């Protein structure tokens, strides 16, 4: 650990000591962290840990809770007793789902724990956030900052490029390119995680030379962002084609094989006067989605048509936002195995001028088209946080599932403000679960990965809702640090369709293998409940249990299904 008086060297890769006796688990974690530009070292024998601490001087210890011949908590105590390492963060890897055991782990000196099976992005986010805070605390005078360049590819880091993008927004000139390498899932399955990371790093290095002098950064597993601060839409399209060809016509190497990579490019001009960098990325992702299906693999962002002002739903919506026409309803999410955890999905309602109550599906598409969705999302979030705070003060904790759009979550400062509000209100982050629709997540996966990495350290959980199984959806399950999956309402209307039953079982099985909990929703009758229960769901939600109500009254402890 660096001394309290030495400045933080942000060019020094994060050093992570992995204490794990399972070779496959150790190599997996090592490959993930090394691919993220860190410097991991693996120790399999507990008796070698202290010597490794002295030699390796880690920024963080990633330790299996159950080690041969010794408990991880005992080993943590030994580390804490050493004056040099008493502040080194210790993060446990554990498959133990018992909340009491997890609390015990924290009480015995651990800084955090990660549930197995570990998802790569969750592991990277957890380690990076802990090391960043530890280095800042160690310096006492110097705030830890992200390095400007990635140590492997030489590209800018994402935060550094986002700063450059933010500086370019007021001028409204130039644009961005979102470059995606195709067949990412197939490449990962073919070459493994470490091989895939090496291939993407090579692609990143080459992209840097192809895009030069324009700055570029890697945003996710297979996506890169290029900032062209000058030029018009015409030159932006030409640059996109040049990047596509520069990657597509080059030979790459992986596991002694030579292969070509297909790149698609979506581009967005800053002349559209975006409000912030989150809006730019959302637009670029819209264009990138179109590029995937375009024959030439290049597409430009086209802003949605502005809805006509006037009467109807839009007028009701504007009036509701100006007054008190928006309301919340709550529907219980009940564990099929029983339990007394109070948890509800928060549902939005609109009271129009005639007094009629409209469901969210009737007005949210209009709100999105009119650009009002972020304002609505913020209202829902504020109401939910106020409710969580009141219930905590009453010693009646509750967990709330609230819907938020990716474009809202990606607004500049949104996640930082949410984290601050949680801390200021002393609200346990795990009491808040953010629902993301599968349809939105498939388009804005990059934004969501960034948001998740920022909010997971605060304890906020995520649920992928309206889930239908498929290759792209499966990839999201692996990449996002989710806690829950809410199945599509289609699965509650099986009606004897064997194909739908098979898909349901596959979806539930894959979610459970990744350590996720599954919610069956829109359950109206006992037959649907029985089918979902037989499929292995963890929670049930729907009018069969209780209709959505204005209050939070439900007896979870004595609920029977």
C-alpha positions in Angstrom: 0.0 0.0 0.0 1.2 3.5 -0.8 2.2 5.6 2.2 -0.1 8.3 3.5 2.2 11.0 2.3 3.0 9.8 -1.2 0.9 11.1 -4.1 -1.3 8.6 -6.1 0.4 7.5 -9.3 -2.6 7.1 -11.6 -0.4 5.6 -14.3 0.3 2.6 -11.9 -2.1 -0.2 -12.7 -4.3 -1.4 -9.9 -2.7 -4.4 -8.1 -5.1 -7.1 -7.0 -4.1 -10.1 -5.0 -6.5 -13.0 -5.8 -6.7 -15.6 -3.0 -8.6 -18.6 -4.5 -7.9 -22.3 -4.3 -10.2 -23.2 -7.3 -7.9 -22.9 -10.3 -10.7 -22.2 -12.8 -12.2 -19.5 -10.7 -8.8 -17.9 -10.1 -7.9 -17.9 -13.7 -11.2 -16.5 -14.7 -10.9 -13.6 -12.3 -7.3 -13.0 -13.3 -8.2 -12.8 -17.0 -11.1 -10.4 -16.3 -9.0 -8.0 -14.3 -5.9 -8.2 -16.6 -8.1 -7.5 -19.6 -9.3 -4.3 -17.8 -5.8 -3.1 -17.5 -5.1 -4.1 -13.9 -2.2 -6.2 -12.5 -3.6 -9.3 -10.8 -1.6 -12.0 -9.0 -3.1 -15.4 -7.9 -2.3 -17.2 -4.6 -3.8 -20.6 -4.1 -2.4 -21.5 -0.7 -3.6 -19.4 2.3 -0.2 -19.7 4.1 1.5 -17.8 1.3 -0.8 -14.8 1.5 1.2 -12.7 4.0 4.4 -13.2 2.1 2.6 -12.2 -1.1 1.3 -9.1 0.6 4.8 -8.1 1.6 6.2 -8.7 -1.9 3.3 -7.6 -4.2 2.0 -4.7 -2.1 -1.6 -5.0 -3.4 -4.2 -2.3 -3.7 -6.9 -4.8 -2.9 -7.3 -8.4 -1.9 -10.0 -10.5 -3.7 -10.5 -13.6 -1.5 -12.6 -16.7 -1.5 -14.6 -16.9 1.7 -14.0 -20.6 2.1 -10.3 -21.6 1.8 -8.6 -25.0 2.6 -7.8 -25.2 6.3 -8.7 -21.6 7.2 -11.7 -19.2 6.9 -11.3 -16.1 4.8 -12.5 -14.0 7.8 -9.6 -15.4 9.9 -7.1 -14.6 7.1 -8.6 -11.1 6.9 -7.9 -10.6 10.6 -4.3 -11.5 10.1 -4.0 -9.0 7.2 -5.7 -6.2 9.4 -3.2 -6.9 12.2 -0.3 -6.0 10.0 0.2 -2.2 10.4 1.1 -1.8 6.7 -2.0 -3.5 5.4 -4.7 -2.5 7.9 -6.4 -0.2 5.3 -6.1 -2.5 2.3 -9.6 -3.3 1.0 -10.6 -7.0 1.3 -13.5 -8.2 -1.0 -14.9 -11.7 -0.6 -16.1 -14.0 -3.3 -18.9 -16.1 -1.9 -21.8 -18.3 -3.1 -23.6 -18.0 0.2 -26.9 -16.3 -0.4 -27.8 -15.9 3.4 -28.1 -12.2 4.2 -27.1 -12.9 7.9 -23.9 -14.6 6.7 -23.1 -11.7 4.4 -23.6 -9.2 7.3 -21.3 -11.3 9.4 -18.6 -11.2 6.8 -18.7 -7.4 6.8 -18.7 -7.2 10.6 -15.6 -9.4 10.6 -13.5 -6.9 8.6 -14.3 -7.4 4.9 -15.0 -4.2 2.9 -17.4 -5.9 0.4 -18.5 -9.2 -1.0 -19.4 -10.4 -4.5 -21.8 -13.3 -5.0 -20.8 -16.1 -7.3 -21.1 -16.7 -10.2 -19.2 -13.5 -10.9 -20.2 -11.4 -13.9 -17.2 -9.7 -15.5 -18.5 -6.1 -15.5 -19.7 -6.4 -11.9 -16.3 -7.7 -10.8 -14.4 -4.9 -12.6 -16.7 -2.2 -11.3 -16.5 -3.5 -7.7 -12.7 -3.7 -7.7 -12.1 -0.4 -9.5 -14.4 1.6 -7.2 -12.8 0.1 -4.0 -9.2 0.7 -5.2 -10.0 4.2 -6.4 -11.3 5.1 -2.9 -8.5 3.4 -1.2 -5.8 5.3 -3.2 -7.6 8.6 -2.6 -7.7 7.9 1.2 -4.0 6.9 1.2 -2.9 10.1 -0.5 -4.9 12.3 1.9 -4.2 15.3 -0.2 -4.5 14.0 -3.8 -7.9 12.8 -5.1 -7.5 9.7 -7.1 -8.3 10.2 -10.8 -8.7 7.9 -13.7 -5.6 7.7 -16.0 -6.1 9.4 -19.3 -4.9 6.5 -21.4 -5.7 2.8 -21.2 -2.4 1.0 -20.4 -2.9 -1.8 -23.0 -4.6 -0.1 -26.0 -3.2 3.4 -25.7 -6.7 4.7 -26.3 -8.2 7.3 -24.1 -10.1 6.0 -21.0 -13.9 6.5 -21.2 -14.0 9.3 -18.5 -11.2 11.2 -20.4 -13.1 11.0 -23.7 -16.3 11.9 -22.0 -14.7 15.1 -20.7 -13.5 15.9 -24.3 -17.0 15.3 -25.6 -18.6 17.5 -22.9 -16.2 20.3 -23.9 -17.3 20.0 -27.5 -21.1 20.1 -26.9 -21.4 23.9 -26.5 -19.9 24.5 -30.0 -22.2 22.0 -31.7 -19.6 21.1 -34.2 -18.4 17.6 -35.3 -19.8 14.4 -33.9 -19.2 10.9 -32.6 -18.8 7.5 -34.1 -19.9 4.4 -32.2 -18.0 1.5 -33.6 -19.2 -2.1 -32.8 -17.3 -5.3 -33.5 -19.8 -7.9 -34.7 -20.3 -11.4 -33.4 -19.0 -10.6 -30.0 -20.7 -13.6 -28.3 -19.4 -16.1 -30.9 -15.9 -14.7 -30.6 -16.0 -15.0 -26.8 -17.3 -18.5 -26.9 -14.6 -19.4 -29.5 -11.5 -17.9 -27.9 -12.6 -17.6 -24.2 -12.7 -14.4 -22.2 -8.9 -13.9 -22.1 -8.6 -14.5 -25.8 -11.5 -12.3 -26.6 -10.0 -9.5 -24.5 -6.7 -9.8 -26.3 -8.4 -9.6 -29.6 -10.4 -6.5 -28.6 -7.3 -4.8 -27.3 -5.6 -5.4 -30.6 -8.7 -4.1 -32.4 -8.6 -1.0 -30.1 -4.9 -0.3 -30.9 -5.6 -0.5 -34.6 -8.7 1.7 -34.3 -6.5 4.3 -32.6 -4.3 4.5 -35.7 -7.2 4.3 -38.2 -9.1 7.2 -36.4 -6.0 9.3 -35.7 -5.9 12.2 -35.0 -9.4 11.9 -33.6 -9.5 10.6 -30.0 -11.1 7.2 -29.3 -12.0 5.1 -26.3 -13.3 1.6 -25.6 -16.8 1.8 -24.1 -17.6 -1.9 -23.6 -16.7 -5.4 -24.5 -17.0 -4.8 -28.3 -17.8 -1.1 -28.7 -15.6 1.9 -29.2 -16.3 5.7 -29.4 -14.5 8.1 -31.7 -14.9 11.8 -31.2 -14.5 14.0 -34.3 -14.6 17.5 -32.9 -14.6 19.2 -36.3 -16.4 18.7 -39.6 -19.9 18.4 -41.0 -22.3 15.5 -41.3 -20.8 14.7 -44.8 -17.3 14.3 -43.4 -18.6 12.4 -40.4 -20.1 9.8 -42.8 -16.9 9.5 -44.7 -14.9 9.0 -41.5 -17.4 6.3 -40.5 -16.8 4.4 -43.7 -13.1 4.8 -43.4 -13.1 3.3 -39.8 -15.4 0.5 -41.0 -13.0 -0.4 -43.8 -9.9 0.2 -41.7 -11.0 -2.6 -39.3 -12.7 -4.8 -41.8 -9.8 -5.2 -44.2 -7.1 -5.9 -41.6 -6.0 -9.4 -40.5 -6.2 -9.9 -36.7 -4.7 -12.8 -34.7 -6.3 -14.8 -31.9 -5.0 -18.2 -30.6 -2.6 -18.5 -33.6 -5.6 -18.0 -36.0 -5.9 -15.2 -38.5 -9.3 -13.7 -38.9 -11.2 -10.6 -40.1 -13.5 -8.6 -37.9 -16.7 -7.0 -39.1 -17.3 -3.5 -37.8 -20.5 -1.5 -38.0 -20.6 2.3 -37.3 -23.3 4.6 -36.1 -22.6 8.3 -36.1 -24.4 11.3 -34.6 -23.7 15.0 -35.4 -23.4 17.4 -32.5 -25.3 19.9 -34.5 -28.5 18.3 -33.0 -27.8 20.3 -29.8 -27.8 17.5 -27.3 -28.3 18.4 -23.7 -25.4 16.3 -22.3 -23.0 13.5 -23.1 -25.6 10.9 -22.1 -28.0 12.2 -24.8 -25.1 12.0 -27.3 -24.4 8.3 -26.4 -28.1 7.5 -26.6 -28.3 8.9 -30.1 -25.1 7.1 -31.2 -26.6 3.8 -29.9 -29.8 4.5 -31.9 -27.6 4.9 -35.0 -25.5 1.9 -34.2 -28.6 -0.3 -34.0 -29.6 0.8 -37.5 -26.1 0.2 -38.7 -26.2 -3.4 -37.6 -29.0 -4.1 -40.2 -27.8 -1.7 -42.9 -26.2 -3.5 -45.9 -23.1 -1.2 -45.7 -22.9 -1.2 -41.9 -23.0 2.5 -41.5 -26.0 4.7 -40.3 -26.6 8.2 -39.1 -28.7 9.3 -36.2 -32.0 10.8 -37.2 -33.9 12.7 -34.5 -37.5 11.5 -33.8 -40.3 13.7 -35.2 -41.6 16.3 -32.7 -45.2 15.5 -31.7 -47.8 18.2 -32.4 -48.8 20.4 -29.6 -52.5 20.3 -28.7 -55.1 18.4 -26.8 -55.4 14.7 -25.9 -52.9 12.7 -23.8 -50.0 15.1 -24.2 -52.0 18.0 -22.8 -53.2 15.9 -19.9 -49.6 14.9 -19.3 -48.3 18.5 -19.3 -51.1 19.5 -16.9 -50.3 16.5 -14.6 -46.6 17.5 -14.4 -47.5 21.0 -13.6 -50.0 20.0 -10.9 -50.6 16.7 -9.0 -52.0 14.5 -11.7 -49.3 11.8 -11.5 -49.9 9.1 -8.9 -48.2 5.9 -7.8 -49.7 2.5 -7.3 -47.9 -0.5 -5.7 -48.1 -4.2 -6.4 -46.5 -6.7 -4.1 -43.7 -9.0 -5.4 -44.1 -12.1 -3.3 -41.5 -14.9 -2.7 -43.0 -18.3 -3.7 -41.0 -20.0 -1.0 -42.3 -17.6 1.6 -40.7 -14.8 3.6 -41.4 -11.5 5.2 -39.4 -9.2 2.9 -41.8 -6.4 1.9 -41.2 -5.4 -1.7 -43.4 -3.8 -4.3 -43.3 -2.7 -7.9 -44.0 1.0 -8.3 -46.5 1.6 -11.1 -47.2 5.0 -12.6 -50.7 6.4 -13.1 -52.1 9.6 -14.8 -55.3 11.3 -13.7 -56.5 13.2 -16.8 -58.8 16.2 -16.9 -62.0 14.1 -16.9 -60.9 12.2 -13.7 -60.1 9.0 -15.6 -57.0 7.1 -14.5 -54.7 6.1 -17.3 -52.1 3.3 -17.1 -48.5 4.0 -17.9 -48.6 2.2 -21.2 -51.2 4.7 -22.4 -49.1 7.8 -21.9 -45.4 7.0 -21.5 -44.9 6.5 -25.3 -46.3 10.0 -25.8 -44.1 11.3 -23.0 -41.0 9.8 -24.6 -41.8 11.4 -28.0 -42.3 14.8 -26.4 -39.1 14.6 -24.4 -40.9 14.5 -21.1 -39.7 11.0 -19.9 -36.7 12.2 -18.0 -38.8 14.6 -16.0 -41.3 11.9 -15.2 -38.6 9.4 -14.2 -37.1 12.0 -11.8 -40.5 12.5 -10.3 -40.9 8.8 -9.7 -37.4 8.5 -8.3 -38.0 11.4 -5.8 -41.3 9.9 -4.7 -39.7 6.5 -4.2 -36.7 7.8 -2.2 -39.1 9.8 0.0 -41.2 6.7 0.7 -38.1 4.6 1.5 -36.9 7.3 3.9 -40.2 7.4 5.7 -40.5 3.6 6.0 -37.0 3.5 7.3 -37.8 6.0 10.0 -40.8 3.9 10.9 -38.7 0.8 11.2 -40.7 -0.8 8.4 -38.2 -1.3 5.6 -39.4 -2.0 2.1 -37.8 -2.7 -1.3 -39.2 -0.8 -4.3 -38.8 -1.7 -8.0 -39.0 1.5 -10.1 -38.8 1.9 -13.8 -36.2 4.3 -15.3 -35.3 4.8 -19.0 -31.7 4.4 -20.0 -31.7 8.0 -21.4 -32.7 9.3 -18.0 -30.1 7.3 -16.1 -27.4 8.4 -18.5 -28.0 12.1 -18.0 -24.9 13.9 -16.7 -24.8 13.9 -12.9 -27.9 11.6 -12.5 -26.1 8.7 -10.9 -23.9 10.9 -8.8 -27.0 12.7 -7.5 -28.8 9.5 -6.8 -25.8 8.2 -4.8 -25.7 11.4 -2.9 -29.4 11.3 -2.0 -29.1 7.7 -0.8 -26.2 8.6 1.5 -27.8 11.8 2.7 -31.0 10.0 3.6 -29.2 6.9 5.0 -31.2 4.7 2.7 -29.8 1.2 2.1 -29.1 1.1 -1.6 -30.3 -2.5 -1.8 -33.8 -1.3 -1.0 -34.0 0.3 -4.5 -34.2 -1.9 -7.6 -34.2 -0.1 -11.0 -36.3 -1.8 -13.7 -35.0 -1.6 -17.2 -37.1 -3.0 -20.1 -35.4 -5.6 -22.3 -36.3 -3.6 -25.4 -34.5 -0.5 -24.1 -31.6 -2.5 -22.8 -30.9 -4.1 -26.2 -30.6 -0.6 -27.7 -28.8 1.2 -24.9 -26.6 -1.5 -23.5 -23.5 0.8 -23.4 -25.3 3.4 -21.4 -26.6 0.8 -18.9 -23.2 -0.8 -18.4 -21.8 2.6 -17.5 -24.7 3.4 -15.2 -24.5 0.0 -13.5 -20.8 0.4 -12.8 -21.5 3.7 -11.1 -24.5 2.6 -9.0 -23.6 -1.0 -8.0 -21.0 0.2 -5.4 -23.9 2.2 -3.7 -25.8 -1.0 -3.4 -28.5 -0.2 -6.0 -29.8 -3.3 -7.8 -31.1 -3.8 -11.3 -33.9 -5.8 -12.9 -34.2 -6.7 -16.6 -37.9 -6.6 -17.2 -40.2 -7.9 -19.9 -37.6 -10.6 -20.5 -37.9 -13.0 -23.4 -35.0 -15.4 -24.0 -32.7 -15.0 -27.0 -29.0 -14.6 -28.0 -28.9 -10.8 -27.5 -30.9 -11.1 -24.2 -28.6 -13.8 -23.0 -25.6 -11.5 -23.6 -27.2 -8.8 -21.5 -27.6 -11.3 -18.6 -23.9 -11.9 -18.7 -22.7 -8.3 -19.1 -25.0 -6.3 -16.8 -24.6 -6.7 -13.0 -28.3 -7.6 -12.5 -30.0 -9.0 -9.4 -33.4 -9.8 -10.9 -35.1 -10.8 -14.1 -38.8 -10.1 -14.6 -40.3 -12.4 -17.2 -42.4 -11.1 -20.1 -46.2 -11.2 -19.4 -46.4 -13.6 -22.3 -45.3 -16.4 -20.0 -48.3 -15.9 -17.8 -50.5 -16.7 -20.8 -49.0 -20.0 -21.8 -52.3 -21.4 -23.0 -50.8 -24.8 -23.6 -48.1 -23.5 -26.0 -45.2 -26.0 -25.6 -42.7 -23.7 -27.3 -43.4 -20.9 -24.9 -43.1 -23.2 -21.9 -39.8 -24.4 -23.2 -38.6 -20.9 -23.6 -39.7 -20.0 -20.1 -37.8 -22.9 -18.6 -34.7 -22.0 -20.6 -34.9 -18.3 -19.4 -35.4 -19.3 -15.8 -32.6 -21.8 -15.9 -30.1 -19.4 -17.5 -31.0 -16.7 -15.0 -30.5 -19.1 -12.0 -27.1 -20.2 -13.4 -26.0 -16.6 -13.3 -27.2 -16.2 -9.7 -30.2 -14.0 -10.7 -33.7 -14.2 -9.1 -36.7 -14.5 -11.4 -40.0 -12.7 -11.1 -43.2 -14.0 -12.8 -45.5 -11.1 -13.5 -49.0 -10.4 -14.8 -50.3 -13.6 -13.0 -54.1 -13.5 -13.2 -55.2 -17.1 -12.5 -54.0 -20.2 -10.5 -53.1 -22.1 -13.7 -50.6 -19.4 -14.7 -49.2 -19.3 -11.2 -48.8 -23.1 -11.2 -47.0 -23.1 -14.6 -44.6 -20.4 -13.4 -44.0 -22.1 -10.1 -43.3 -25.4 -11.8 -40.8 -23.6 -14.1 -38.9 -22.5 -11.0 -39.6 -18.8 -10.5 -38.6 -17.1 -7.3 -41.2 -14.4 -7.0 -44.7 -13.9 -8.3 -46.6 -10.7 -9.1 -50.0 -10.0 -10.5 -53.7 -9.5 -9.7 -53.9 -13.1 -8.5 -51.8 -12.0 -5.5 -53.2 -8.4 -5.2 -54.2 -5.7 -7.6 -52.1 -2.5 -7.7 -53.1 -0.3 -4.8 -52.3 3.3 -3.6 -51.0 2.0 -0.3 -48.3 -0.5 0.8 -50.5 -2.8 2.9 -49.8 -6.5 2.3 -49.1 -9.3 4.7 -45.9 -10.9 3.2 -45.3 -13.1 6.2 -48.6 -15.0 5.8 -49.1 -14.8 2.1 -50.1 -18.1 0.5 -49.8 -18.9 -3.2 
